[in-house]
Amino acid sequence: MAINNPVPAKKSTLDTVANIAIILVCAIAAVVLVRNQFFPQQPPGPPQVKKGEQYDQLKTVVPAGTSRALVVAVAPGCHFCNDSIPFYKNLIDQRNQKNSEVKFIAAVPASDKPEEAQKLVSEETQKFTAGGAQPDSMVNMDFAAIKVPGTPTLMLVDNTGKVLDVWVGKLDSKGEKEVLKTL
């Protein structure tokens, strides 16, 4: 007995288009998954102070008759700030040995309540003093207004409030050497 083999039907155009669409969707999904897995999108960070920017608030902390100051933004509970105090002591000592006129100003976050602001200044002054680092002054500043991204942030500023250089975080030995060169 002979078996009749039916002639295979031609695929319809609709089947072909559907298959191509499925392949394209799979390819796009694969590209998106690979991109997100190996090249994750970084959320935008906080605004960051940059060299060349000028701030009236920084101008007010540079003592009269002084052309430049190192302003360090510190915050209560910041362990990187506390860990950096020995470097600040060394910085002040070397500045004094070189008879440099660069002032060292420590800044703490501003507060709406004057008594709270004064308490922060007092507490941070005690930490610096206990570590042997005596800043020329300790001030309250609005960190958001000068774009401090985190603490500690060290800024070299001139008497017009212009940022000449900036270092963020606890510095490694290379960063410390860079700062020491500014004296």
Secondary structure, DSSP 4 states (H G I P E B T S, - for coil): -PPPPPPPPPPPHHHHHHHHHHHHHHHHHHHHHHHHHHSPPPPP------TT-B-HHHHTTSPTT-SEEEEEE--TT-HHHHHHHHHHHHHHHHHHHTT---EEEEEEE--SSHHHHHHHHHHHHHHHHHTT---SEEEEE-TTTTT--SSSEEEEEETTSBEEEEEESS--HHHHHHHHHT-
